[in-house]
Amino acid sequence: MQRRSISRKRGTDLSIVLSGSLAFDYIMNFPGYFEDHILPDKIHVLNVSFLVESMDRQRGGVAGNIAYNLGLLQVPCRIVAPAGTDFDEYSGELEALGVDVSGIWIVDDTVTASAFITTDRADNQITGFFPGAMSRAGEMSVVNNVDGVRLGVVSPTAPEAMERHVREFSEASVPYIYDPGQQIVSLSPQALRDGIDNATIVVANDYEFALIQEKTGLSRESIVEMATYVVITFGELGSVIYHDGVSCDIPAVPPEQLVDPTGAGDAYRVGLICAMTMGLSWEVGGRLGALMATYAIEAKGTQAHSFAPEELTARFDASFPDFAGALVDFFNSGR
Protein backbone atom coordinates (compact mmCIF):
# COMPACT_ATOMS: atom_id res chain seq x y z
CA MET A 1 0.00 0.00 0.00
CA GLN A 2 1.41 3.38 -1.00
CA ARG A 3 2.03 5.70 1.89
CA ARG A 4 0.84 9.29 1.76
CA SER A 5 2.07 11.67 4.43
CA ILE A 6 0.63 15.07 5.25
CA SER A 7 3.03 17.73 4.05
CA ARG A 8 4.02 20.67 6.21
CA LYS A 9 7.08 22.88 6.39
CA ARG A 10 9.06 21.55 9.30
CA GLY A 11 10.29 23.96 11.90
CA THR A 12 13.80 23.90 13.29
CA ASP A 13 12.68 23.84 16.92
CA LEU A 14 11.04 20.42 17.09
CA SER A 15 11.45 19.01 20.57
CA ILE A 16 8.81 16.31 21.05
CA VAL A 17 7.70 13.26 19.05
CA LEU A 18 4.34 11.74 19.92
CA SER A 19 3.57 8.07 19.25
CA GLY A 20 -0.05 7.19 19.99
CA SER A 21 -3.56 6.98 18.63
CA LEU A 22 -5.51 9.34 16.39
CA ALA A 23 -9.26 8.79 16.46
CA PHE A 24 -12.74 10.18 16.10
CA ASP A 25 -15.31 9.75 18.84
CA TYR A 26 -18.94 9.55 17.74
CA ILE A 27 -20.97 10.49 20.83
CA MET A 28 -24.67 9.57 20.81
CA ASN A 29 -27.24 10.23 23.54
CA PHE A 30 -30.16 7.89 24.16
CA PRO A 31 -33.00 9.70 26.00
CA GLY A 32 -34.03 6.61 27.97
CA TYR A 33 -32.51 3.79 29.99
CA PHE A 34 -30.88 0.75 28.43
CA GLU A 35 -32.23 -1.49 31.19
CA ASP A 36 -35.81 -0.75 30.12
CA HIS A 37 -35.17 -2.36 26.73
CA ILE A 38 -33.10 -5.39 27.66
CA LEU A 39 -34.96 -8.52 28.79
CA PRO A 40 -32.78 -10.48 31.25
CA ASP A 41 -34.26 -13.83 30.24
CA LYS A 42 -33.53 -13.10 26.56
CA ILE A 43 -29.96 -11.87 26.96
CA HIS A 44 -28.67 -14.90 25.04
CA VAL A 45 -30.60 -13.75 21.95
CA LEU A 46 -30.11 -10.03 22.42
CA ASN A 47 -31.33 -7.90 19.51
CA VAL A 48 -32.04 -4.27 20.38
CA SER A 49 -31.86 -0.90 18.65
CA PHE A 50 -31.76 2.51 20.31
CA LEU A 51 -33.06 5.67 18.65
CA VAL A 52 -30.66 8.40 19.74
CA GLU A 53 -31.54 12.08 19.98
CA SER A 54 -28.15 13.54 19.10
CA MET A 55 -24.76 12.64 17.66
CA ASP A 56 -21.50 14.58 17.79
CA ARG A 57 -18.23 13.71 16.09
CA GLN A 58 -15.28 14.81 18.16
CA ARG A 59 -11.56 14.71 17.51
CA GLY A 60 -9.64 12.42 19.84
CA GLY A 61 -6.97 9.79 20.27
CA VAL A 62 -4.22 10.12 22.86
CA ALA A 63 -1.55 11.48 20.50
CA GLY A 64 -4.03 13.95 19.03
CA ASN A 65 -5.18 15.10 22.46
CA ILE A 66 -1.65 15.62 23.75
CA ALA A 67 -0.66 17.46 20.56
CA TYR A 68 -3.72 19.72 20.85
CA ASN A 69 -2.77 20.73 24.40
CA LEU A 70 0.87 21.28 23.46
CA GLY A 71 -0.37 23.46 20.60
CA LEU A 72 -2.34 25.59 23.05
CA LEU A 73 0.92 26.13 24.96
CA GLN A 74 2.83 26.87 21.73
CA VAL A 75 5.19 23.94 22.34
CA PRO A 76 6.34 22.31 19.05
CA CYS A 77 5.69 18.62 18.57
CA ARG A 78 5.33 16.05 15.78
CA ILE A 79 2.86 13.18 15.66
CA VAL A 80 4.02 9.82 14.27
CA ALA A 81 0.85 7.76 13.77
CA PRO A 82 -1.49 6.47 11.05
CA ALA A 83 -4.82 8.07 10.14
CA GLY A 84 -7.44 7.43 7.50
CA THR A 85 -8.88 9.12 4.46
CA ASP A 86 -11.26 11.19 6.62
CA PHE A 87 -8.44 13.00 8.45
CA ASP A 88 -8.08 16.22 6.43
CA GLU A 89 -10.18 18.49 8.67
CA TYR A 90 -8.59 17.09 11.82
CA SER A 91 -5.15 17.66 10.31
CA GLY A 92 -6.00 21.26 9.53
CA GLU A 93 -7.03 21.92 13.12
CA LEU A 94 -3.72 20.55 14.40
CA GLU A 95 -1.69 22.50 11.85
CA ALA A 96 -3.45 25.70 12.86
CA LEU A 97 -2.02 25.16 16.35
CA GLY A 98 1.50 24.65 15.00
CA VAL A 99 1.57 20.85 15.33
CA ASP A 100 3.89 19.14 12.85
CA VAL A 101 1.74 16.57 11.03
CA SER A 102 4.40 15.46 8.54
CA GLY A 103 4.88 12.20 10.46
CA ILE A 104 1.26 11.14 10.01
CA TRP A 105 0.72 8.35 7.49
CA ILE A 106 -2.60 8.52 5.65
CA VAL A 107 -3.69 4.93 4.95
CA ASP A 108 -5.55 5.12 1.66
CA ASP A 109 -7.97 2.21 2.06
CA THR A 110 -9.54 2.86 5.46
CA VAL A 111 -10.76 5.53 7.86
CA THR A 112 -9.28 6.91 11.05
CA ALA A 113 -9.86 4.83 14.17
CA SER A 114 -13.38 5.48 15.44
CA ALA A 115 -15.26 4.93 18.69
CA PHE A 116 -19.08 4.85 18.64
CA ILE A 117 -20.35 5.64 22.11
CA THR A 118 -24.02 5.60 23.09
CA THR A 119 -24.89 6.95 26.55
CA ASP A 120 -28.25 6.61 28.31
CA ARG A 121 -29.80 8.88 30.96
CA ALA A 122 -28.06 6.95 33.75
CA ASP A 123 -24.65 7.52 32.10
CA ASN A 124 -24.40 3.85 31.12
CA GLN A 125 -22.46 3.43 27.90
CA ILE A 126 -22.35 0.97 25.02
CA THR A 127 -19.26 1.42 22.86
CA GLY A 128 -18.07 -0.05 19.61
CA PHE A 129 -14.50 0.61 18.46
CA PHE A 130 -13.18 0.25 14.92
CA PRO A 131 -9.36 0.50 14.81
CA GLY A 132 -9.23 1.46 11.13
CA ALA A 133 -5.86 2.96 10.29
CA MET A 134 -4.58 2.37 13.83
CA SER A 135 -4.27 -1.33 13.03
CA ARG A 136 -1.33 -0.38 10.77
CA ALA A 137 0.56 1.52 13.50
CA GLY A 138 3.04 -1.29 14.03
CA GLU A 139 4.37 -0.72 10.51
CA MET A 140 5.50 2.79 11.40
CA SER A 141 8.93 3.66 12.76
CA VAL A 142 10.00 6.71 14.74
CA VAL A 143 13.64 6.34 13.66
CA ASN A 144 13.45 9.02 10.95
CA ASN A 145 11.85 11.48 13.36
CA VAL A 146 14.28 11.58 16.27
CA ASP A 147 17.07 13.90 15.09
CA GLY A 148 17.34 16.78 17.54
CA VAL A 149 14.37 15.52 19.55
CA ARG A 150 14.47 16.04 23.30
CA LEU A 151 11.62 13.75 24.27
CA GLY A 152 9.49 10.94 22.89
CA VAL A 153 6.06 9.92 24.15
CA VAL A 154 4.82 6.33 23.84
CA SER A 155 1.08 6.36 24.50
CA PRO A 156 -1.78 3.93 23.77
CA THR A 157 -2.05 2.68 20.20
CA ALA A 158 -1.61 -0.75 18.59
CA PRO A 159 0.47 -2.83 21.08
CA GLU A 160 3.04 -3.82 18.45
CA ALA A 161 3.64 -0.13 17.71
CA MET A 162 4.15 0.66 21.38
CA GLU A 163 6.70 -2.14 21.72
CA ARG A 164 8.51 -1.07 18.56
CA HIS A 165 8.68 2.61 19.53
CA VAL A 166 9.93 1.84 23.04
CA ARG A 167 12.76 -0.11 21.43
CA GLU A 168 13.51 2.57 18.82
CA PHE A 169 13.53 5.49 21.28
CA SER A 170 15.80 3.47 23.57
CA GLU A 171 18.22 2.56 20.79
CA ALA A 172 18.35 6.20 19.67
CA SER A 173 19.00 7.33 23.27
CA VAL A 174 15.92 9.56 23.22
CA PRO A 175 14.31 9.96 26.66
CA TYR A 176 10.65 9.02 26.56
CA ILE A 177 7.45 9.07 28.58
CA TYR A 178 5.82 5.66 28.88
CA ASP A 179 2.05 5.91 29.13
CA PRO A 180 0.56 2.44 28.49
CA GLY A 181 -2.94 3.46 29.62
CA GLN A 182 -5.80 1.59 28.00
CA GLN A 183 -3.44 -0.92 26.38
CA ILE A 184 -2.09 -2.35 29.65
CA VAL A 185 -4.44 -5.31 29.27
CA SER A 186 -3.17 -5.99 25.73
CA LEU A 187 0.56 -5.65 26.39
CA SER A 188 2.53 -8.64 27.64
CA PRO A 189 4.16 -8.50 31.09
CA GLN A 190 7.58 -8.39 29.42
CA ALA A 191 6.55 -5.53 27.11
CA LEU A 192 5.36 -3.54 30.13
CA ARG A 193 8.61 -4.22 31.99
CA ASP A 194 10.67 -3.15 28.97
CA GLY A 195 8.66 0.04 28.59
CA ILE A 196 9.10 0.90 32.26
CA ASP A 197 12.75 -0.11 32.51
CA ASN A 198 13.92 2.19 29.72
CA ALA A 199 11.56 5.11 30.43
CA THR A 200 12.44 8.49 31.83
CA ILE A 201 8.85 8.99 33.00
CA VAL A 202 6.17 6.37 33.66
CA VAL A 203 2.70 7.86 34.06
CA ALA A 204 -0.64 6.20 34.89
CA ASN A 205 -3.74 6.81 36.94
CA ASP A 206 -4.09 4.89 40.18
CA TYR A 207 -6.24 2.12 38.64
CA GLU A 208 -3.89 1.68 35.68
CA PHE A 209 -0.89 1.61 38.01
CA ALA A 210 -2.50 -1.19 40.01
CA LEU A 211 -3.06 -3.13 36.76
CA ILE A 212 0.61 -2.67 35.84
CA GLN A 213 1.65 -4.02 39.23
CA GLU A 214 -0.68 -7.01 38.96
CA LYS A 215 0.35 -7.88 35.42
CA THR A 216 4.12 -7.45 35.86
CA GLY A 217 4.42 -8.61 39.46
CA LEU A 218 6.41 -5.45 40.20
CA SER A 219 5.88 -3.51 43.42
CA ARG A 220 5.42 0.25 43.45
CA GLU A 221 8.87 0.57 44.96
CA SER A 222 10.41 -1.49 42.15
CA ILE A 223 8.75 0.61 39.44
CA VAL A 224 9.86 3.83 41.14
CA GLU A 225 13.43 2.51 41.14
CA MET A 226 13.30 1.45 37.48
CA ALA A 227 12.13 4.74 35.95
CA THR A 228 13.68 8.14 36.60
CA TYR A 229 10.26 9.64 37.35
CA VAL A 230 7.00 7.89 38.17
CA VAL A 231 3.75 9.86 38.14
CA ILE A 232 0.43 8.55 39.49
CA THR A 233 -2.74 10.58 39.07
CA PHE A 234 -5.80 10.39 41.35
CA GLY A 235 -8.40 12.53 39.58
CA GLU A 236 -9.84 15.24 41.83
CA LEU A 237 -7.42 14.15 44.58
CA GLY A 238 -4.42 15.35 42.56
CA SER A 239 -1.27 13.44 41.65
CA VAL A 240 2.09 12.31 43.02
CA ILE A 241 5.50 12.55 41.33
CA TYR A 242 8.22 10.18 42.53
CA HIS A 243 11.92 10.87 41.90
CA ASP A 244 15.12 9.84 43.68
CA GLY A 245 13.23 8.42 46.65
CA VAL A 246 11.24 11.62 47.17
CA SER A 247 7.56 12.17 46.43
CA CYS A 248 5.99 15.46 45.38
CA ASP A 249 2.25 15.93 45.91
CA ILE A 250 0.46 17.96 43.22
CA PRO A 251 -3.02 19.29 44.10
CA ALA A 252 -5.86 19.31 41.59
CA VAL A 253 -7.53 22.52 40.42
CA PRO A 254 -11.30 22.54 41.12
CA PRO A 255 -13.27 23.08 37.90
CA GLU A 256 -15.70 25.93 37.47
CA GLN A 257 -18.04 23.37 35.92
CA LEU A 258 -17.61 19.65 35.33
CA VAL A 259 -18.74 18.95 31.77
CA ASP A 260 -16.75 15.96 30.49
CA PRO A 261 -13.86 14.21 32.28
CA THR A 262 -12.64 12.51 29.10
CA GLY A 263 -9.19 13.70 28.06
CA ALA A 264 -8.15 15.13 31.41
CA GLY A 265 -5.25 12.70 31.72
CA ASP A 266 -3.95 13.56 28.25
CA ALA A 267 -4.08 17.27 29.08
CA TYR A 268 -2.27 16.64 32.39
CA ARG A 269 0.62 15.00 30.58
CA VAL A 270 1.66 18.22 28.86
CA GLY A 271 2.78 19.59 32.22
CA LEU A 272 5.19 16.66 32.56
CA ILE A 273 6.36 17.19 28.98
CA CYS A 274 7.06 20.86 29.68
CA ALA A 275 8.99 19.94 32.82
CA MET A 276 11.16 17.64 30.71
CA THR A 277 11.72 19.95 27.74
CA MET A 278 11.03 23.58 28.69
CA GLY A 279 12.96 23.99 31.91
CA LEU A 280 10.03 24.03 34.34
CA SER A 281 10.54 22.53 37.78
CA TRP A 282 8.55 19.39 38.50
CA GLU A 283 6.50 21.26 41.10
CA VAL A 284 5.50 23.80 38.45
CA GLY A 285 5.15 21.26 35.63
CA GLY A 286 2.84 19.08 37.71
CA ARG A 287 0.71 22.07 38.63
CA LEU A 288 0.56 23.22 35.02
CA GLY A 289 -0.64 19.72 34.10
CA ALA A 290 -3.29 19.86 36.84
CA LEU A 291 -4.61 23.16 35.47
CA MET A 292 -4.60 21.88 31.88
CA ALA A 293 -6.61 18.84 33.02
CA THR A 294 -9.17 21.16 34.59
CA TYR A 295 -9.54 23.17 31.40
CA ALA A 296 -10.17 19.90 29.56
CA ILE A 297 -12.99 18.75 31.86
CA GLU A 298 -14.72 22.13 31.65
CA ALA A 299 -15.55 21.58 27.96
CA LYS A 300 -17.39 18.89 26.01
CA GLY A 301 -14.85 16.87 24.08
CA THR A 302 -11.13 16.35 24.50
CA GLN A 303 -10.14 19.18 22.15
CA ALA A 304 -12.76 21.85 22.83
CA HIS A 305 -11.07 23.95 25.51
CA SER A 306 -8.90 26.98 24.81
CA PHE A 307 -7.37 29.98 26.56
CA ALA A 308 -5.10 32.95 26.02
CA PRO A 309 -1.65 32.77 27.66
CA GLU A 310 -2.58 35.68 29.93
CA GLU A 311 -5.69 33.82 31.11
CA LEU A 312 -3.73 30.66 31.81
CA THR A 313 -1.03 32.46 33.80
CA ALA A 314 -3.59 34.42 35.81
CA ARG A 315 -5.52 31.28 36.70
CA PHE A 316 -2.32 29.41 37.52
CA ASP A 317 -1.25 32.19 39.90
CA ALA A 318 -4.67 32.25 41.55
CA SER A 319 -4.74 28.46 41.93
CA PHE A 320 -1.15 28.16 43.19
CA PRO A 321 -0.23 31.44 44.90
CA ASP A 322 3.00 29.95 46.27
CA PHE A 323 4.14 29.53 42.65
CA ALA A 324 2.76 32.81 41.28
CA GLY A 325 4.77 34.13 38.34
CA ALA A 326 6.27 30.72 37.51
CA LEU A 327 4.80 30.67 33.99
CA VAL A 328 5.87 34.17 32.94
CA ASP A 329 9.29 33.08 31.69
CA PHE A 330 7.70 30.01 30.08
CA PHE A 331 5.55 32.13 27.77
CA ASN A 332 8.33 34.66 27.16
CA SER A 333 10.92 32.07 26.20
CA GLY A 334 10.50 32.47 22.44
CA ARG A 335 9.31 28.92 21.75
QUICORUR-V144854 format. One record per helix or strand. SS is the DSSP state (H for helix, E for strand). FROM is the first residue (numbers start at 1). LEN is the number of residues. If there is no record, write none. Layout:
SS,FROM,LEN
SS,FROM,LEN
//
This chain:
E,4,2
E,16,4
E,23,7
H,34,4
H,40,6
E,54,7
H,62,11
E,78,6
H,88,9
E,100,1
E,104,3
E,113,7
E,125,6
H,132,8
H,143,3
E,151,5
H,159,13
E,176,4
H,181,3
H,189,9
E,201,5
H,206,11
H,220,7
E,229,5
H,235,3
E,239,5
E,246,5
H,264,14
H,282,16
H,309,11
H,321,3
H,328,4
//
